């Protein structure tokens, strides 16, 4: 299989994998958790449970794929995508839901950094565009998941088992697609050469120290963490905010899906701009754009207003994240692509885990939704300044 065929198969796998993963949580997860009687202050923990595995395994998974190849790790993640959804059907309490979410999180934690490393390795001259195109393929799954999950809930009068069976079917398709993967020749040669040179786990640890000591990678990863801090909180609590305004599951699904549609459409084009004109400016502009709808959200009360908020936030997310993975790979060697992108994913998941938890505590105070969304906007603006300051001299 040549590299273009490998890329197409990877995109199809990513589409169904992320369709499955996203439909398990958006918009169904907050509503399912609410039906189980999960208290408001614990909602953030439910949302964050699936991101904790990313903190634990993204970096090791990326490093292992550097040495032993990407295919094994991708198939392992696909097995989790296929098996986890059926466990939701057995859930009857909040702690069981947290455990299932934790297991499910291992799928994305392994899949995303390893797939991104494979793409960066295969397309060095158009890495941002290719990674963004792959991301857009996964966004098709994310966008469809929001609409499909909302529709199934509405059509079945909130039959959560029906939703999670559908989630499982998509996960099985991702696994079957993953079994068809064959590493293209260039990647196989590099993997064999890297394996021959491997000197044990001390070699991996040296790579980690090298990555952590790279200021550019560290700051870029912090920015990614800040972006996903807001994303994890925004996509979870916007559902509850819309529900508090009286919208049904179908309309909430449309609101959430509109954000992902704009990301899917714009990200490859912004990635191409990043490849041609540089990584720094899209990141700086994207963080500013993303902060604006967060400020506006507490003042939005109509359906179209929430759709507009979701779309503008998606545009900011697309603009910022189209360059982060490519920038991190620019700042490291080919032998550490998996580890460096794994480090980026680890920090990203730390942000995505903390976002809903901290926002949930703010929401439980008198600040309510106003304080919750305003603090998310402040996070993006603070890290925009940090990225500007620490990358100005190098640029």
C-alpha positions in Angstrom: 0.0 0.0 0.0 1.4 3.4 -1.0 1.4 6.4 1.3 -1.7 7.9 -0.3 -3.7 4.7 0.2 -2.5 4.4 3.8 -3.7 8.0 4.3 -7.1 7.3 2.9 -7.6 4.1 5.1 -6.4 6.1 8.1 -8.9 8.8 7.4 -11.8 6.3 7.1 -10.7 4.6 10.3 -10.5 8.0 12.0 -14.0 9.0 10.8 -15.7 5.9 12.3 -13.6 5.8 15.4 -14.3 9.4 16.3 -18.0 9.1 15.2 -18.2 6.3 17.8 -16.3 8.1 20.5 -18.1 11.4 20.1 -21.6 9.9 19.9 -20.9 8.3 23.3 -20.7 11.7 24.9 -22.3 14.4 22.7 -25.1 15.2 23.4 -25.9 12.0 25.2 -23.4 11.9 28.0 -24.6 14.9 30.1 -28.2 13.8 29.6 -27.4 10.1 30.5 -25.4 11.3 33.6 -28.4 13.5 34.6 -30.8 10.5 34.2 -28.6 8.5 36.6 -28.8 11.3 39.2 -25.2 12.4 39.1 -25.0 15.6 41.2 -23.9 18.8 39.4 -20.6 19.1 41.1 -19.6 15.6 39.9 -20.6 16.2 36.3 -17.1 17.6 35.5 -15.6 14.3 36.7 -17.8 12.3 34.4 -16.8 14.5 31.5 -13.1 14.3 32.3 -12.9 10.6 33.0 -12.2 9.7 29.4 -9.4 12.2 29.1 -7.3 10.9 32.0 -6.0 7.9 30.0 -4.6 10.5 27.5 -2.5 12.0 30.3 -1.3 8.5 31.2 -0.6 6.8 27.9 -0.4 9.3 25.0 3.3 9.9 25.5 4.3 6.3 26.1 2.1 5.2 23.1 3.8 7.7 20.8 7.2 6.5 22.0 6.4 2.8 21.6 5.1 3.5 18.0 8.4 5.3 17.2 10.3 2.0 18.0 7.9 -0.8 17.1 5.7 0.7 14.5 2.3 2.5 14.2 0.1 -0.3 13.0 0.0 -2.4 16.2 -0.9 0.6 18.3 -3.6 1.8 15.9 -5.3 -1.7 16.0 -5.1 -1.8 19.8 -6.9 1.5 20.0 -9.5 0.3 17.5 -10.3 -2.7 19.7 -11.1 -0.3 22.6 -13.3 1.8 20.2 -15.2 -1.4 19.3 -15.6 -2.9 22.8 -16.2 0.1 25.2 -19.6 1.3 23.8 -21.4 -1.9 24.8 -20.4 -1.4 28.4 -22.5 1.7 28.7 -25.6 -0.5 28.4 -24.7 -2.1 31.8 -24.2 1.2 33.6 -26.6 1.9 36.5 -24.6 4.2 38.7 -22.3 7.2 38.5 -19.1 5.4 39.5 -19.8 2.7 36.8 -20.2 5.5 34.2 -16.8 7.0 35.3 -15.1 3.6 35.0 -16.5 3.0 31.5 -15.6 6.5 30.4 -12.0 5.9 31.7 -11.7 2.7 29.7 -13.1 4.3 26.6 -10.6 7.1 26.9 -7.7 4.8 26.1 -8.9 4.5 22.5 -8.5 8.1 21.6 -5.4 8.5 23.8 -3.5 6.0 21.7 -5.1 6.6 18.3 -4.7 10.3 17.8 -1.0 10.8 18.6 0.0 7.6 16.7 -2.0 8.4 13.7 -0.7 12.0 13.6 2.8 10.8 13.9 2.3 8.4 11.0 1.0 11.3 8.8 3.7 13.7 9.7 6.3 11.0 9.0 4.8 10.3 5.6 4.2 13.8 4.4 7.0 16.0 5.6 6.4 18.9 3.1 2.6 19.1 3.6 2.3 17.9 7.2 -0.1 20.7 8.5 -2.4 20.3 5.5 -2.4 16.4 5.8 -2.9 16.4 9.6 -5.6 19.0 9.2 -7.3 16.9 6.4 -7.2 13.8 8.7 -8.6 15.9 11.5 -11.4 17.1 9.2 -12.2 13.4 8.4 -12.5 12.8 12.1 -14.6 15.9 12.3 -17.1 14.4 9.9 -17.5 11.7 12.4 -17.7 14.3 15.3 -20.3 16.4 13.4 -22.4 13.4 12.4 -22.3 12.1 15.9 -23.8 15.2 17.4 -26.7 15.1 14.9 -27.1 11.3 14.9 -27.0 11.1 18.7 -29.5 13.8 19.2 -31.8 12.3 16.5 -31.7 8.8 18.1 -32.4 10.2 21.5 -35.3 12.2 20.2 -36.7 9.4 18.0 -36.5 6.7 20.8 -37.8 9.0 23.7 -34.3 9.0 25.3 -33.5 5.3 24.9 -29.8 5.4 25.9 -29.3 1.7 25.1 -30.2 2.3 21.5 -27.7 5.2 21.3 -24.9 3.1 22.7 -25.6 0.1 20.4 -25.2 2.6 17.5 -22.0 3.8 19.1 -20.7 0.2 19.2 -21.5 -0.5 15.6 -19.4 2.5 14.5 -16.6 1.3 16.7 -16.7 -2.2 15.1 -16.5 -0.6 11.7 -13.4 1.3 12.8 -11.8 -1.9 14.0 -12.5 -3.7 10.8 -11.0 -0.8 8.8 -8.0 -0.8 11.1 -7.4 -4.5 10.4 -6.9 -3.5 6.7 -4.1 -1.1 7.5 -0.7 -2.0 6.1 2.2 0.3 6.9 3.6 1.8 3.7 7.1 0.9 2.8 8.9 4.1 4.0 7.4 3.9 7.4 8.3 0.2 7.7 11.9 0.8 6.8 12.2 3.6 9.3 10.6 1.5 12.0 13.0 -1.5 11.4 16.0 0.9 11.5 14.8 2.6 14.7 14.2 -0.8 16.3 17.7 -2.0 15.4 19.1 1.2 17.1 16.9 1.0 20.2 19.0 0.6 23.4 16.2 -0.1 25.9 13.7 2.1 27.8 16.5 4.4 28.8 16.6 5.5 25.2 12.9 6.4 25.4 13.4 8.4 28.7 16.2 10.4 27.1 13.9 11.3 24.3 11.3 12.4 26.8 13.8 14.7 28.6 14.9 16.1 25.3 11.3 17.0 24.3 10.4 18.4 27.8 13.5 20.6 27.6 12.5 22.1 24.2 10.9 25.4 25.0 9.1 25.7 21.7 7.5 22.2 22.1 6.6 22.9 25.8 4.9 26.3 25.1 3.1 25.0 22.1 1.8 22.0 24.1 0.7 24.4 26.9 -1.3 26.4 24.2 -2.9 23.1 23.0 -3.7 22.2 26.6 -5.4 25.6 27.1 -7.4 25.2 23.9 -8.7 21.8 24.9 -9.3 23.0 28.5 -11.9 25.3 27.0 -13.1 22.7 24.5 -13.7 20.0 27.1 -15.7 22.4 29.3 -17.5 24.2 26.4 -18.8 21.1 24.7 -20.0 19.6 28.0 -21.6 22.6 29.7 -23.0 24.2 26.5 -25.3 21.1 26.3 -26.5 21.7 29.9 -26.9 25.4 29.3 -29.0 24.8 26.2 -31.1 22.3 28.1 -31.7 24.9 30.8 -33.1 27.2 28.1 -35.6 24.5 27.2 -34.1 23.1 23.9 -34.7 19.4 23.2 -32.0 16.8 22.3 -32.3 17.3 18.5 -31.8 21.1 18.7 -28.9 20.6 21.1 -27.3 18.2 18.7 -27.6 20.8 15.9 -25.9 23.4 18.0 -23.0 21.2 18.9 -22.7 19.7 15.4 -22.5 23.2 13.8 -19.2 23.8 15.6 -17.7 20.7 14.2 -18.9 21.3 10.7 -17.1 24.6 10.5 -13.9 22.9 11.8 -14.2 20.2 9.3 -14.6 22.6 6.4 -11.9 25.2 7.3 -9.1 23.2 8.9 -7.5 21.8 5.7 -7.3 25.2 4.2 -5.9 26.8 7.3 -3.4 23.9 7.5 -2.3 24.7 3.9 -1.8 28.4 4.9 0.3 27.2 7.9 2.5 25.1 5.6 3.1 28.0 3.3 3.3 31.0 5.6 4.2 29.8 9.0 2.7 28.3 12.2 2.7 31.1 14.7 0.1 33.6 13.3 -2.7 31.0 12.9 -2.2 30.0 16.5 -2.3 33.5 17.9 -5.3 34.5 15.8 -7.2 31.3 16.5 -7.0 31.8 20.3 -8.4 35.3 20.0 -11.2 34.2 17.8 -12.1 31.3 20.1 -12.3 33.6 23.2 -15.0 35.9 21.7 -17.9 33.4 21.6 -17.1 32.2 25.1 -17.7 35.8 26.3 -21.0 35.9 24.3 -22.4 32.5 25.4 -24.0 33.6 28.8 -25.9 36.3 26.9 -27.2 33.9 24.2 -30.7 32.6 24.7 -32.1 31.9 21.2 -31.4 28.8 19.1 -29.7 30.8 16.3 -27.6 32.7 18.8 -26.3 29.4 20.2 -25.6 28.1 16.7 -23.6 31.3 16.0 -21.6 30.9 19.2 -20.8 27.3 18.4 -19.7 28.2 14.8 -17.4 31.0 15.8 -15.8 28.9 18.6 -15.3 26.2 16.0 -13.5 28.6 13.7 -11.2 29.7 16.5 -10.5 26.0 17.4 -9.8 25.2 13.7 -7.4 28.1 13.2 -5.3 27.5 16.3 -5.1 23.7 16.2 -4.3 23.5 12.5 -0.7 24.4 13.3 0.1 23.0 16.7 0.9 19.4 15.7 3.0 20.5 12.7 4.9 23.0 14.8 5.8 20.4 17.4 7.1 18.1 14.6 9.0 21.0 13.1 10.9 21.4 16.4 12.0 17.8 16.8 13.7 15.0 14.9 12.0 12.2 12.9 13.0 9.6 15.4 10.9 11.5 18.1 7.8 12.3 16.1 5.6 9.9 18.0 7.0 11.0 21.4 6.8 14.7 20.7 3.2 14.4 19.4 2.4 12.1 22.3 3.7 14.8 24.7 1.5 17.4 22.9 -1.5 15.0 23.4 -0.7 14.4 27.0 -0.7 18.1 27.8 -3.8 18.5 25.6 -5.6 15.8 27.6 -4.5 17.4 30.9 -6.2 20.5 29.8 -9.3 18.7 28.5 -9.6 16.9 31.8 -9.1 19.9 34.0 -11.5 22.1 32.0 -14.8 20.4 32.9 -13.8 19.8 36.5 -12.8 23.4 37.3 -15.7 24.8 35.2 -18.1 22.5 37.1 -17.0 23.9 40.4 -17.3 27.5 39.1 -20.8 26.7 37.8 -21.8 25.4 41.2 -21.0 28.8 42.8 -23.0 32.0 42.5 -21.0 32.9 39.4 -23.1 30.3 37.5 -22.9 30.0 33.7 -21.6 33.6 33.4 -18.5 33.0 35.5 -18.0 29.6 33.9 -17.8 30.8 30.3 -16.0 34.1 31.0 -13.2 32.2 32.8 -12.8 30.0 29.7 -12.4 33.1 27.5 -9.8 34.4 30.0 -7.8 31.2 29.7 -7.5 31.5 25.9 -6.4 35.1 26.1 -3.8 34.5 28.8 -2.1 31.6 26.8 -2.3 33.7 23.7 -0.1 36.3 25.4 2.2 33.5 26.7 2.6 32.0 23.3 3.3 35.4 21.7 5.9 36.3 24.3 7.8 33.0 24.3 7.8 32.5 20.5 8.5 36.1 19.4 12.3 35.9 19.7 12.6 32.6 17.8 10.2 33.8 15.1 
